[in-house]
Amino acid sequence: MNKLLKIGCLAIYLLALAGLFIALPFGAEIPLRYVAAILLAAHLLETFFMFRHVRRYPGPLAISLLLTLLFGFLHWWPLRQQ
């Protein structure tokens, strides 16, 4: 389930990025940009508030911060439960 949600996040980001260069069906460019911006803003706030859990990632901190910006609680929640 976690992987499906992460794929959904990536799909939103990629479609919003594609919407900058090509026209998407049903005029979805604008709503997708807003959704992607809201997701990134929410995940940025999560990065600050859940930094103690983000630090638990076994790899480099920069990678953990990037993963938190992309996926939010989908990344740090398993780290919290360790």
Order of alpha helices (4+ residues) and beta strands (2+ residues): alpha-alpha-alpha-alpha-alpha
